[in-house]
Amino acid sequence: MPKLLNINTYHYRRGGSDVVYLEHGALFEEAGWESAYFAMHHPKNDETPWSRYFVDEIELGHSYSLARKLSIAKQIIRSSTHAKAINRLLDDFPADVAHVHNIRHHIAPNILAELKRRGARVVLTVHDLKMCCPAYRMVDGSNKVCEACKPNKVWNCTTKRCMHGSLPLSALISIESAIHRLDGSYSRNVDRLVCPSRFYLEKHVEWGWPREQLIYIPNDFAVPSVDTVPAPGDYLCYFGRLSFEKGVATVVRACAAAGMPLQIVGEGPEEEDLRKLAAETGAQVVFHGRQSGEALFSVVRGARACVLASEWYENAPKSVLEAFGLGKVVIGADIGGISEMITPGETGWLFPSGDAQALGQVLKAVLTTSDTKLVEMGGKAMAFARGEFSTDLYLKRMMTLYEELGIAT
């Protein structure tokens, strides 16, 4: 029976990459594989017997003592503690494949060399742009899209204060990135990079990654199967993390201008500011907090449309697929991988990223579009998602990749 080791920063559904990590492991368990997990300790982690191998939590935005800060700085670059932890796990679980998701700034990448040394094939799903950009989002300290570090000018991360606007943090991440590029922490130890969007694949090629090391495998999604498209409601729905790069403030402003109610499902550092903005603009906003399962799906099904107004190079957000799978059209920012998922006028609409006025005009059009037309578009969106991004197809593509790497499946 093949053994799959799943590696990620968090072991709970904090964001899209964490969901993929957990669902990927569970999917292969259902397919007859043995799955193990390796992550950080965190108060919100799901319970798992594998937590005895987990490493201590690191959060770059937290306040730590000077001694702890120095320890973290060292561990971000190279950690003997993390190497020992992964080897303890491998002693008990000799993995055939180690599938890595997000480990940036939290789990030292020298574990990748340990995995290779112990005979595991290493696959890494590219959830963000860490393999290119030191600060992983290609957004600078002023929250603007930036590619100044291309291809190896990592000091620009420091001068632009790209990590939380902090000079010390940005300098640390610049140093980290420079060292990892020089010693090949990723390039020498990862057999294949999985890109969920064609945009990310081409962006990595632009930044110097060999095309043969990259493969396009889109995400799947899982929502309740429905026979009919639900009737459109009267509100706009956003579900996802509440952080600046998601552009939710732009959505609030656009909803206020268009007079369209907004329902938000999710949590994150921007929540308090978004509540204040809603009060200031007079936007009709309902905050549901973090929800999952039927509680989330019921809000999505009741919407007129869903929105993803990202203001960074978004990858291939599962929220678009989940909305499509529930028969809802999606209004997306024309940036990153979003634009390759939405066909304007067929499955949704696109607007220029960051442009609240343009989004407001789209919302007015959605409000005046007939329910019949929205149901027709929702049906096309549902068919597209279920045809191109099914779980069965995702499993088949991943199995084929693992077989190409010499793993008997």
URQUI-V519722 format. One line per field, one symbol per residue. ss: DSSP state (H for helix, E for strand, - for the rest). A space follows every 10 residues. Layout:
ss->???
//
This chain:
ss->--EEEEE--- -----HHHHH HHHHHHHHHH ---EEEEE-E --------HH HHH-E----- -----HHHHH HHHHHHH--H HHHHHHHHHH HH----EEEE ---------H HHHHHHH--- EEEEEE---- --------E- ----E----- -----HHHH- ------HHHH HHHHHHHHHH HHH------- -EEEE--HHH HHHHHH---- HHHEEE---- ---------- ----EEEEE- ---HHH-HHH HHHHHHHH-- EEEEE----- HHHHHHHHHH H---EEE--- --HHHHHHHH H---EEEE-- -------HHH HHHHH----E EEE----HHH ---E---EEE E----HHHHH HHHHHHHH-- HHHHHHHHHH HHHHHHHH-- HHHHHHHHHH HHHH-----
//
